[in-house]
């Protein structure tokens, strides 16, 4: 009996240790990795782009003839602005190609993937050509339209990612605003219509673009302010204060007895205001022109934003209203590609959340910090 008992229980005892064994869990399908090395340069490149915009487009050309004795200084500043613009063109071209190639292996939808490669390649090609020789106006308008189409495509794809949704809204608004600029440029290129009617229609379309740009800037202010879980933040308050001061001084610079600083700001505003000029008060147009770079600096200085998304916001504000300018078209392409890739980069998201948790002045404990989501 005992022998039979042992013979019947032995197999059960031998199988007992193997019972907990189970097949190794199936690994989830790994998504193609987003290159953090590529996204890492977006923020410093955006900072350099803001500087190139201010010096090369706004203030550099405005210093010439400002006051007696500044002739050589004005020449140096204008030369420095042109050099910074050319250097930004080179860096942005390399960045656009790198981000475009990264988009091929980032698991994006096919239309976004191939649209990114086509748009980045075309914009880089025309921008490099424009730096060496004069490019026909029709080609510049075409490049601006392609860059805006990529922005709208990237906004549509990124809207599905919660932490990047606010940047996607900005991307869509500024893409539509850029298309308004392209349409107004096409209207001015038409023949056979009275010039007054053309100018009126073009200015009306430009006004639509100004409204869309203002809405996008309001979203940017909300994104930066929300990192502190408040309606305002020191960065946004400082940006709006600088824009208001610059607007006041620029409007005073139109008089004959204006100070040199006011004349400089008035010339800079004229270089930054949309063309053709919208049906809007000069106060509004000038404020929007100065607020865009100021808010871009505020976004770049906010630590709790995902670096790639903060760089994308700054690049969008650099490109605001001028997609037919090669450098602005490049900035818009960079912002579009960076937003799409950053929406798949969850490591960057958690790094931004860790920075938010490390700031002790956002609330007691970590409950409020954990609620901060990069956008």
MIPA-810002 format. One record per residue (C-alpha): residue in one letter; chain; x, y, z. Coordinates in Angstrom, 2 decimals. Layout:
<sites>
SITE  residu  chaine       c1       c2       c3
SITE       A       A        X        Y        Z
...
</sites>
This chain:
<sites>
SITE  residu  chaine       c1       c2       c3
SITE       X       A     0.00     0.00     0.00
SITE       X       A     2.75     2.37     0.91
SITE       X       A     4.55     1.57    -2.31
SITE       X       A     1.50     2.30    -4.34
SITE       X       A     0.93     5.47    -2.35
SITE       X       A     4.45     6.62    -3.06
SITE       X       A     4.16     5.74    -6.71
SITE       X       A     0.98     7.74    -7.06
SITE       X       A     2.11    10.79    -5.04
SITE       X       A     5.63    11.06    -6.40
SITE       X       A     4.65    12.53    -9.78
SITE       X       A     2.48    15.12    -8.03
SITE       X       A     5.37    16.09    -5.78
SITE       X       A     7.72    16.34    -8.73
SITE       X       A     5.28    18.54   -10.65
SITE       X       A     4.60    20.84    -7.69
SITE       X       A     7.69    23.08    -8.14
SITE       X       A     6.86    23.48   -11.84
SITE       X       A     3.29    24.63   -11.22
SITE       X       A     4.15    28.33   -10.65
SITE       X       A     6.11    28.41   -13.87
SITE       X       A     4.43    30.20   -16.64
SITE       X       A     5.34    31.38   -20.05
SITE       X       A     7.41    34.58   -20.00
SITE       X       A     5.17    37.62   -20.39
SITE       X       A     4.95    38.85   -23.90
SITE       X       A     6.78    42.13   -24.32
SITE       X       A     4.72    44.96   -25.70
SITE       X       A     5.60    45.96   -29.16
SITE       X       A     8.29    48.58   -28.82
SITE       X       A     7.69    51.77   -30.67
SITE       X       A    10.51    53.07   -32.77
SITE       X       A    12.51    55.30   -30.43
SITE       X       A    12.45    59.01   -30.80
SITE       X       A    15.97    60.36   -30.87
SITE       X       A    16.47    62.39   -27.72
SITE       X       A    19.69    63.69   -29.21
SITE       X       A    17.71    65.28   -32.02
SITE       X       A    15.11    66.81   -29.73
SITE       X       A    17.77    68.07   -27.36
SITE       X       A    18.95    70.83   -29.66
SITE       X       A    15.47    72.27   -30.36
SITE       X       A    15.41    74.55   -27.33
SITE       X       A    18.91    76.10   -27.79
SITE       X       A    18.24    76.47   -31.51
SITE       X       A    14.98    78.28   -30.71
SITE       X       A    16.83    80.62   -28.32
SITE       X       A    19.33    81.44   -31.05
SITE       X       A    16.46    81.95   -33.49
SITE       X       A    14.84    84.53   -31.20
SITE       X       A    18.15    86.42   -30.99
SITE       X       A    18.58    86.25   -34.76
SITE       X       A    15.05    87.56   -35.25
SITE       X       A    15.54    90.50   -32.88
SITE       X       A    18.95    91.52   -34.16
SITE       X       A    18.74    90.53   -37.81
SITE       X       A    15.12    91.43   -38.59
SITE       X       A    14.07    94.05   -36.03
SITE       X       A    16.88    96.10   -34.49
SITE       X       A    19.90    95.55   -36.73
SITE       X       A    18.46    97.29   -39.81
SITE       X       A    16.90   100.01   -37.59
SITE       X       A    20.10   101.45   -36.12
SITE       X       A    21.45   102.98   -39.33
SITE       X       A    21.14   106.77   -39.25
SITE       X       A    19.58   106.74   -35.79
SITE       X       A    21.85   109.40   -34.31
SITE       X       A    24.97   111.34   -35.16
SITE       X       A    28.13   109.32   -34.55
SITE       X       A    26.45   105.90   -34.78
SITE       X       A    27.25   105.31   -38.43
SITE       X       A    29.95   102.70   -37.90
SITE       X       A    28.13   101.17   -34.91
SITE       X       A    25.00   100.80   -37.00
SITE       X       A    27.00    99.09   -39.73
SITE       X       A    28.48    96.66   -37.23
SITE       X       A    25.09    95.85   -35.72
SITE       X       A    23.53    95.33   -39.12
SITE       X       A    26.43    93.09   -40.13
SITE       X       A    26.10    91.12   -36.89
SITE       X       A    22.39    90.68   -37.49
SITE       X       A    22.97    89.41   -41.02
SITE       X       A    25.66    87.02   -39.78
SITE       X       A    23.37    85.64   -37.07
SITE       X       A    20.60    85.17   -39.61
SITE       X       A    22.90    83.24   -41.92
SITE       X       A    24.18    81.11   -39.06
SITE       X       A    20.61    80.38   -37.96
SITE       X       A    19.81    79.42   -41.56
SITE       X       A    22.58    76.82   -41.52
SITE       X       A    21.66    75.44   -38.10
SITE       X       A    17.95    75.38   -38.90
SITE       X       A    18.59    73.58   -42.21
SITE       X       A    20.61    70.88   -40.48
SITE       X       A    17.97    70.63   -37.75
SITE       X       A    15.11    70.35   -40.22
SITE       X       A    16.84    67.53   -42.08
SITE       X       A    17.66    65.71   -38.83
SITE       X       A    14.09    65.99   -37.54
SITE       X       A    12.71    64.96   -40.92
SITE       X       A    14.83    61.81   -40.93
SITE       X       A    13.84    61.09   -37.31
SITE       X       A    10.18    61.36   -38.34
SITE       X       A    10.69    58.45   -40.74
SITE       X       A    11.36    56.03   -37.87
SITE       X       A     9.19    57.56   -35.15
SITE       X       A     6.04    55.53   -35.81
SITE       X       A     4.10    58.45   -37.28
SITE       X       A     1.16    58.01   -39.66
SITE       X       A     2.29    57.68   -43.25
SITE       X       A     0.81    61.00   -44.36
SITE       X       A     2.61    62.84   -41.53
SITE       X       A     5.83    60.93   -42.09
SITE       X       A     6.16    61.58   -45.79
SITE       X       A     4.69    65.07   -45.52
SITE       X       A     7.41    65.94   -43.01
SITE       X       A    10.16    64.68   -45.30
SITE       X       A     8.78    66.48   -48.35
SITE       X       A     8.13    69.79   -46.57
SITE       X       A    11.48    69.87   -44.76
SITE       X       A    13.39    69.01   -47.92
SITE       X       A    11.62    71.63   -50.04
SITE       X       A    11.90    74.40   -47.46
SITE       X       A    15.59    73.70   -46.84
SITE       X       A    16.33    73.66   -50.57
SITE       X       A    14.59    76.97   -51.29
SITE       X       A    15.99    78.62   -48.14
SITE       X       A    19.56    77.72   -49.06
SITE       X       A    18.94    78.97   -52.60
SITE       X       A    17.58    82.26   -51.25
SITE       X       A    20.77    82.82   -49.26
SITE       X       A    22.86    82.70   -52.46
SITE       X       A    20.61    84.34   -55.05
SITE       X       A    17.25    85.98   -55.45
SITE       X       A    14.36    83.50   -55.44
SITE       X       A    11.15    84.27   -57.38
SITE       X       A     8.32    85.51   -55.22
SITE       X       A     6.08    82.67   -56.39
SITE       X       A     8.57    80.13   -55.02
SITE       X       A     8.64    81.85   -51.64
SITE       X       A     4.85    81.85   -51.49
SITE       X       A     4.82    78.16   -52.40
SITE       X       A     7.31    77.35   -49.64
SITE       X       A     5.24    79.32   -47.15
SITE       X       A     2.12    77.39   -48.12
SITE       X       A     3.92    74.05   -47.76
SITE       X       A     5.27    75.00   -44.33
SITE       X       A     1.77    76.03   -43.17
SITE       X       A     0.29    72.79   -44.51
SITE       X       A     2.85    70.81   -42.51
SITE       X       A     1.95    72.82   -39.41
SITE       X       A    -1.73    71.96   -39.81
SITE       X       A    -0.90    68.29   -40.42
SITE       X       A     1.32    68.18   -37.33
SITE       X       A    -1.35    69.91   -35.25
SITE       X       A    -3.95    67.33   -36.33
SITE       X       A    -1.66    64.45   -35.35
SITE       X       A    -0.51    65.96   -32.03
SITE       X       A    -4.03    66.80   -30.81
SITE       X       A    -4.37    63.18   -29.68
SITE       X       A    -1.59    63.61   -27.09
SITE       X       A    -2.88    65.35   -23.95
SITE       X       A     0.36    66.93   -22.69
SITE       X       A     1.15    68.41   -26.14
SITE       X       A    -2.39    69.49   -27.02
SITE       X       A    -1.90    73.17   -26.16
SITE       X       A     1.15    73.36   -28.42
SITE       X       A    -0.87    71.64   -31.14
SITE       X       A    -3.57    74.32   -30.82
SITE       X       A    -0.89    77.00   -31.23
SITE       X       A     0.49    75.16   -34.22
SITE       X       A    -2.92    75.02   -35.87
SITE       X       A    -3.75    78.66   -35.21
SITE       X       A    -0.41    79.95   -36.49
SITE       X       A    -0.61    77.59   -39.46
SITE       X       A    -3.97    79.09   -40.41
SITE       X       A    -2.60    82.57   -39.77
SITE       X       A     0.33    81.80   -42.05
SITE       X       A    -2.03    80.61   -44.76
SITE       X       A    -3.83    83.95   -44.49
SITE       X       A    -0.50    85.66   -45.12
SITE       X       A     0.10    83.41   -48.14
SITE       X       A    -3.35    84.18   -49.53
SITE       X       A    -2.84    87.92   -49.07
SITE       X       A     0.49    87.67   -50.90
SITE       X       A    -1.19    85.79   -53.75
SITE       X       A    -3.88    88.45   -53.99
SITE       X       A    -1.26    91.16   -54.32
SITE       X       A     0.42    89.17   -57.11
SITE       X       A    -2.75    89.04   -59.24
SITE       X       A    -3.29    91.32   -62.21
SITE       X       A    -6.38    92.76   -63.79
SITE       X       A    -8.04    94.15   -60.66
SITE       X       A    -7.96    97.72   -59.43
SITE       X       A    -5.04    98.23   -57.00
SITE       X       A    -7.34    99.74   -54.37
SITE       X       A    -9.56    96.67   -54.38
SITE       X       A    -6.55    94.37   -54.20
SITE       X       A    -5.08    96.23   -51.28
SITE       X       A    -8.39    96.24   -49.41
SITE       X       A    -8.92    92.50   -49.86
SITE       X       A    -5.32    91.71   -48.96
SITE       X       A    -5.52    93.81   -45.81
SITE       X       A    -8.76    92.06   -44.84
SITE       X       A    -7.12    88.65   -45.18
SITE       X       A    -4.12    89.94   -43.24
SITE       X       A    -6.48    91.03   -40.47
SITE       X       A    -7.74    87.46   -40.18
SITE       X       A    -4.15    86.33   -39.81
SITE       X       A    -3.55    88.91   -37.06
SITE       X       A    -6.58    87.64   -35.11
SITE       X       A    -5.36    84.04   -35.38
SITE       X       A    -1.87    85.08   -34.30
SITE       X       A    -3.30    86.88   -31.28
SITE       X       A    -5.29    83.79   -30.30
SITE       X       A    -2.17    81.62   -30.58
SITE       X       A    -0.21    84.03   -28.41
SITE       X       A    -2.98    83.95   -25.80
SITE       X       A    -2.66    80.15   -25.75
SITE       X       A     1.11    80.49   -25.31
SITE       X       A     0.60    82.83   -22.34
SITE       X       A    -1.81    80.32   -20.80
SITE       X       A     0.63    77.45   -21.30
SITE       X       A     3.52    79.30   -19.65
SITE       X       A     1.36    80.60   -16.80
SITE       X       A    -0.22    77.20   -16.12
SITE       X       A     3.15    75.70   -15.21
SITE       X       A     2.81    77.49   -11.87
SITE       X       A    -0.87    76.50   -11.56
SITE       X       A    -1.82    80.19   -11.57
SITE       X       A    -3.45    82.55   -14.03
SITE       X       A    -0.21    84.49   -14.28
SITE       X       A     3.48    83.87   -13.78
SITE       X       A     6.52    86.13   -13.40
SITE       X       A     7.67    85.18   -16.90
SITE       X       A     4.39    86.11   -18.59
SITE       X       A     3.98    89.28   -16.55
SITE       X       A     7.49    90.39   -17.49
SITE       X       A     6.89    89.56   -21.17
SITE       X       A     3.64    91.53   -21.34
SITE       X       A     5.17    94.44   -19.43
SITE       X       A     8.10    94.62   -21.86
SITE       X       A     5.71    94.46   -24.83
SITE       X       A     3.55    97.24   -23.41
SITE       X       A     6.55    99.48   -22.71
SITE       X       A     8.01    98.87   -26.18
SITE       X       A     4.63    99.60   -27.77
SITE       X       A     4.27   102.89   -25.92
SITE       X       A     7.78   104.00   -26.85
SITE       X       A     7.36   102.91   -30.48
SITE       X       A     4.16   104.92   -30.87
SITE       X       A     5.94   107.94   -29.42
SITE       X       A     8.77   107.46   -31.90
SITE       X       A     6.73   108.76   -34.83
SITE       X       A     6.99   112.38   -33.67
SITE       X       A     9.77   114.71   -34.82
SITE       X       A    11.04   115.30   -31.28
SITE       X       A    11.13   111.64   -30.24
SITE       X       A    14.10   110.20   -28.38
SITE       X       A    16.52   107.86   -30.11
SITE       X       A    15.19   104.82   -28.22
SITE       X       A    11.63   105.58   -29.32
SITE       X       A    12.70   105.99   -32.95
SITE       X       A    14.59   102.69   -32.76
SITE       X       A    11.54   100.87   -31.40
SITE       X       A     9.28   102.49   -34.00
SITE       X       A    11.54   101.26   -36.80
SITE       X       A    11.75    97.80   -35.25
SITE       X       A     7.96    97.60   -34.99
SITE       X       A     7.66    98.58   -38.64
SITE       X       A     9.95    95.69   -39.55
SITE       X       A     7.93    93.22   -37.45
SITE       X       A     4.38    94.27   -38.38
SITE       X       A     2.60    92.10   -40.93
SITE       X       A     2.60    93.03   -44.60
SITE       X       A     0.16    94.04   -45.99
SITE       X       A    -0.88    95.91   -42.87
SITE       X       A    -4.14    94.64   -41.33
SITE       X       A    -7.28    96.65   -40.61
SITE       X       A    -6.32    97.14   -36.99
SITE       X       A    -5.24    99.90   -34.69
SITE       X       A    -1.49   100.62   -34.82
SITE       X       A    -1.48   100.03   -31.07
SITE       X       A    -2.75    96.46   -31.48
SITE       X       A    -0.48    95.62   -34.41
SITE       X       A     2.58    97.04   -32.63
SITE       X       A     1.78    95.25   -29.37
SITE       X       A     1.41    91.90   -31.13
SITE       X       A     4.70    92.47   -32.96
SITE       X       A     6.60    93.06   -29.70
SITE       X       A     4.70    90.51   -27.61
SITE       X       A     5.64    87.58   -29.86
SITE       X       A     9.41    87.58   -29.11
SITE       X       A     8.78    88.52   -25.48
SITE       X       A     6.48    85.51   -24.95
SITE       X       A     8.99    83.33   -26.79
SITE       X       A    11.66    84.30   -24.26
SITE       X       A     9.19    83.58   -21.43
SITE       X       A     8.51    80.10   -22.81
SITE       X       A    12.21    79.34   -23.12
SITE       X       A    12.87    80.46   -19.54
SITE       X       A    10.18    78.21   -18.01
SITE       X       A    11.88    75.12   -16.56
SITE       X       A     8.72    73.06   -16.07
SITE       X       A     7.91    72.97   -19.79
SITE       X       A     9.12    70.05   -21.85
SITE       X       A    12.28    71.45   -23.51
SITE       X       A    11.33    70.39   -27.02
SITE       X       A     7.83    71.85   -26.68
SITE       X       A     9.08    75.12   -25.20
SITE       X       A    11.48    75.37   -28.14
SITE       X       A     8.63    74.65   -30.55
SITE       X       A     6.51    77.43   -28.99
SITE       X       A     9.38    79.90   -29.35
SITE       X       A     9.99    78.89   -32.97
SITE       X       A     6.31    79.32   -33.75
SITE       X       A     6.40    82.85   -32.40
SITE       X       A     9.55    83.56   -34.42
SITE       X       A     7.78    82.40   -37.60
SITE       X       A     4.55    84.29   -36.81
SITE       X       A     2.98    86.01   -39.78
SITE       X       A     5.80    85.55   -42.30
SITE       X       A     5.85    82.00   -43.70
SITE       X       A     6.96    83.33   -47.09
SITE       X       A    10.25    84.49   -45.52
SITE       X       A    12.73    81.57   -45.81
SITE       X       A    13.98    81.78   -42.22
SITE       X       A    10.43    81.93   -40.86
SITE       X       A     9.38    78.99   -43.04
SITE       X       A    12.30    77.02   -41.63
SITE       X       A    11.30    77.94   -38.08
SITE       X       A     7.73    76.81   -38.77
SITE       X       A     8.93    73.46   -40.14
SITE       X       A    11.21    72.97   -37.14
SITE       X       A     8.36    73.73   -34.75
SITE       X       A     6.02    71.32   -36.53
SITE       X       A     8.50    68.43   -36.53
SITE       X       A     9.59    69.07   -32.95
SITE       X       A     5.98    69.08   -31.73
SITE       X       A     5.15    65.79   -33.46
SITE       X       A     8.27    64.04   -32.18
SITE       X       A     7.98    65.46   -28.66
SITE       X       A     4.44    64.13   -28.40
SITE       X       A     5.95    60.61   -28.68
SITE       X       A     8.82    61.34   -26.30
SITE       X       A     7.46    60.30   -22.90
SITE       X       A    10.91    60.40   -21.34
SITE       X       A    10.99    64.13   -21.93
SITE       X       A     7.54    64.36   -20.31
SITE       X       A     8.66    62.62   -17.13
SITE       X       A    11.82    64.70   -16.99
SITE       X       A     9.69    67.86   -17.06
SITE       X       A     7.41    66.45   -14.34
SITE       X       A    10.48    65.74   -12.19
SITE       X       A    11.59    69.34   -12.59
SITE       X       A     8.11    70.50   -11.60
SITE       X       A     8.23    68.33    -8.47
SITE       X       A    11.62    69.77    -7.51
SITE       X       A    10.24    73.33    -7.29
SITE       X       A     9.10    73.80    -3.71
SITE       X       A     7.23    77.06    -4.23
SITE       X       A     4.43    75.58    -6.31
SITE       X       A     2.53    74.13    -3.38
SITE       X       A     2.88    72.08    -0.22
SITE       X       A     4.01    68.52    -0.76
SITE       X       A     4.11    66.94    -4.18
SITE       X       A     0.40    66.77    -4.88
SITE       X       A     0.29    70.00    -6.86
SITE       X       A     3.58    69.34    -8.60
SITE       X       A     2.38    66.00    -9.88
SITE       X       A    -0.57    67.68   -11.44
SITE       X       A     1.65    69.86   -13.59
SITE       X       A     1.77    68.49   -17.07
SITE       X       A     4.02    69.82   -19.76
SITE       X       A     2.03    71.28   -22.63
</sites>
